[in-house]
């Protein structure tokens, strides 16, 4: 089974976009800094549906555009 992973540019955007990290942190109950660490480690936590919804709204991409093919 192939592991679903965000595109590298999405991890970069999370690391460089403080308002996005704050929105993600608020949705999953962690600190903004923890979201940064998750993006650096490419944590599967960032693949959760609630996080994907936040990213879709903030970044303006469709779900399939967030993930590697």
Protein Blocks (a to p, Z undefined) as FASTA:
>chain_A
ZZddddfklmmmmmmmmklmmmmmmmnopafklmmmmmmnopaklmpmklmmmmmmmnop
afklmpcZZ
